[in-house]
Amino acid sequence: GLLSPTILSLRQMSHMLQLLIGLLPILALCIWAVIADLRSECTAIPSMYLWACVTCGLALLLTLGHTVLYMKISSGKAQLSAKADEMREKLQSFQTASEESMSFTQMRELFICGSVLLQQALLVEDSARNSFWMTLTGAGSVLWLLTVIWNVVLVVGWTFVPGQVAFHPSAAVVAGDDYCGALVTVFVARIVLMLQMLFFFTHIMTILNWASDLLVTSPGFAKALLGAAEKIDAGMLGVPVVQTLFKAFLLRGGSDMATSQLSLAMNTKNTLEKEHAEA
């Protein structure tokens, strides 16, 4: 739970950067190519227009998925902020008390408030991780990598070789099957390739993160991962450093969510009972 606020902020920033610098420009360029070259002929470069249509569709889906996840995380962070303000108001009476005069009940209340905030952050993170839109972006990123390879083959294999493909309109009759009139699509494919390379490793991380989230509920996966971590720790004086890191970054969620949900429910119940008794 300690890492949840940081992870939420990093994921929110990642979604925003992929949208503003990657997906939205690519979507706009592909829509332009699809409309501009709707009736253009390009027999010299196979599947060029089909690539533009497929990339446009995938960019639209990924844009939608990342937008919803960004809004979901923003909403969760707003809930955390409201919860923190609520806890802050509850603890204002303790701020005037010195450390010596602070009672055990007040210290216990401070600890509970901090624990509740961390568990709430963990639940917000898990809600975004297990949502349909995370699955959409994960599966979409796998397909996106295929379009990247497709684009590399088209751009490097045909458009970078001088004299292989004729693009000038006056060569349409003379060049025959070596002519490509989809000039906008060819231009867009080159620009999109540069943007795709810029976020290539980001998509790889999205896929690995999605795969890890799918496997985190598997007892066999968790057991194998912790077994490997335990062997590494055995060579480090037995201190469970690697096991802690694996649990913190790779095995987030799973059975811990039920504990967090139960703790939050019990805290809410105790708070309501206390308010009812004081009323």
N, C-alpha and C positions, 0 to 999 in steps of 0.2 A: 503493500500500500504506500510506502514512502516514496516510491518512484512514480506512482500513478499521475500526480499533477504534472511532473516533468514530461512523462511520456505523452500525456494528453496534449501538452503544448507543442511538443515536437511533431506529433501526428497532425495537429491542426495546421502547423506551419508547412508541413510537407504537402498536405492537400491543397493549401492555398497556392504554393509555388507551382505545383503541377498544373493547377487550373490556369493561373495567370500567364505563366511563361511557356507552358507546353501545350495543354489540351485545347484551350480556347483559340490560340493562334492557328493550331493545326486544323481545328474544326472549321474556322473561318476560311482558311486557304482551300481546304478540300471541298467545301460548299461552292466556293468560287470556281474551282476546277470542274466539278460535276456539272454546274450550270453552263459555264462557258464552252465546254467541249462536248456538250450533249450530242451534237450532230457531226462532230469531227471524226475523221477516219484516221486510224493509227494502226495499220496492219504490220508496220515494221517493228513495233515494240509490243509483244504479246501481253495481253491482260493489263495494259497500262490504265485504261479507263476503269476496269473492274477493280483494280487496286484502289483507285481514288474513291470509288463507291463504298468499298469495304472499310477503308480507313475512316471515311466520313461517318459511317454508322457506328464503328467502334469508338471513335472520338466522342460522339454524342452520348453513348452509353457511359463511358468513363467519366465524362464531364458531369453527367447527372449523378453518378455514384459518388464521386469526390465532393460534389457540392452538398449532397445530402449528409455525407459523413462530416463535412466541415460544420454544417449547421447543427448536426447532432452533438458534436463535441462542444461547440459554442454554447448550446443549450445546457449541456451537462456542467460546463464550467460556470455558467450563470447560476445553476442550482447550488454548486459548491460555494460560490460567493455568497449566495443568500443564506446558506447553512452556516457559513463562517460568521456572517453578521449576526445571525441569531445566537450563535454560541458566544460571540463577543459581548453581546448585550447581557447574556446570562452571567458572564464572568466579570462584568464591570464592578460588581460589588466586592470582588476579590482583589481588585487592583490596589485599593487603598490599604489593604491589610499587609503588614510586613511579613517577612519570611518566618519570623519567630512566632508571630501570633496566628499564623494561618493554621486552621484546624485540619484534622485528618479528613474530614468530610469535604472540605474545600479542595484539598489536594487531590482527593479521589475524583471530584467533579472536573478538575482541570485535566486529569489524565483521561477521563471518559470522553470529554469534548474533543481532545486531540485524536483519540482513537476513532471516534465516530466520523470525523472529517476524513481521515485516511480511508476508512472502509467505504464511505460514500464515494470518494474518488475512485476506488477500486471497482465499485459497481458501475460507475459511469463509463470507465474504460472498458469493462467487460460488455456493457450494453452496446457500445460502438463496435467492439471486436466481433460479437456474435450476431450482428444485424445482417439482414439480407443484402444491404448495400456493400458491406465488406466482402461478402461472397461474390457479388457482381464485379467489384473492382479487382478482386483477386483472379477470378476466371477471365475477366476482360483483359487483364495484364498479360496473361498467358497467350491469349489470341493476339494481343498487341505486339508481342515479341515476334510472332510469326509474320505479321505485316511489316515489321522492321526488316526482317531477313528478306522478305519479298521485295521491299523497296530497294534494299542494297543491291539485289540481283538486277533489278530493272535499271537503276541509275548507273551503276558501275558497268554492267554488262552491255548496255546499249547506248546510253546518252553520253558517256565519257570517251567513247572511241570515235575520233574524227573520221568523217566520210562513210561511216557505217549506216547512218540513218539520215535521210534528207528531210529537213524541216521547212525550207522555204516554200511558200505557196506556188511559186513558179515551177518547182520541180515535181509537182503532184503527178503530172502526166508522164514525165520522163522517167522518174524513179520507180514508178509502179509500186510493188510491195515493200520497197525500201523507204517509202514516204510515210511521215507521221505528221498529221495536222493538229494533233492535240498539244499545241504549244503551251497552253496554260497548265495542263496537267503535268507536263514534263518539268516546267519551271517550279510548280508546287512540289513535285516529288523531290527535287533537289533541296528546297528550303526545309521541307518536312524531315528529310533525312538528317539534316544538321540538328534540328530540334529533338528528334528521336535519340540521336547519339548523346545529346546533352542530358537527357533523363533516362538513359539506358539502365544504369545501375540502380536508379530509383525504382524502376519497374521490377528489376530483379529482387530488390529488397521487399517490395510489396508482395511479390509471389512467395518468397521465403517466409515472410510474416504470416501470410494467409495459410500456407501449408502448415506452419507451426501451430497456428490457432486451431486448425482442423485436427491435428494430432494430439493437442494438449489434453484432451479428454480420454485418450487411449492409455489404459494402464500399462500396456506393454511398451509403448513409446516412452512414457515417463520412467518406467523401471530401467529400460535400457540406457536412457540418458543419464539418470542418476547413478547407475552402475558404472558407467564410463567416468563420470565426475568423481566418484568415490575412489576409483583406481588412480586417478590423477592426484587426488588429495593424499592418497597413501604415500606417495613419494614426497610430500610436503609436510612431513612431521604429523600427518593425520589431521591437520587443521582443515575444516570443511569450507575452504574458500571457493573452490570451483563449484561445489554443490550449491552454495548460496547464490553464486552468480547465475548458474543454470536455472535455479528456481525463480530468481528475480527477473531474468530476461527471456527465458525460453519456455518456462512452465507457468506462465502467469494465467490465473483463472482456474478453471477446473473445479475441484472440490472445495477450494477456498471460498468460492462465491457463496455457497450455502451457509458457511460460517459467518460471512460478512452480512448476508441478508438477515440471518437470525439475530446477530448482534444489534443491527440497526432497528429491527422490529422490537427487540426487548428494550432498547434505549427509548424508543418512542412510547412504548407501553408504560415504562417507569416514569417518563416525563409527564404523560397525561394523568397518571394516577397521582403524581405529586401535585400537579396543578389542581386536580379535582379535590384533593384533601385540603389544599390551602384556600380553596374558594369558599 
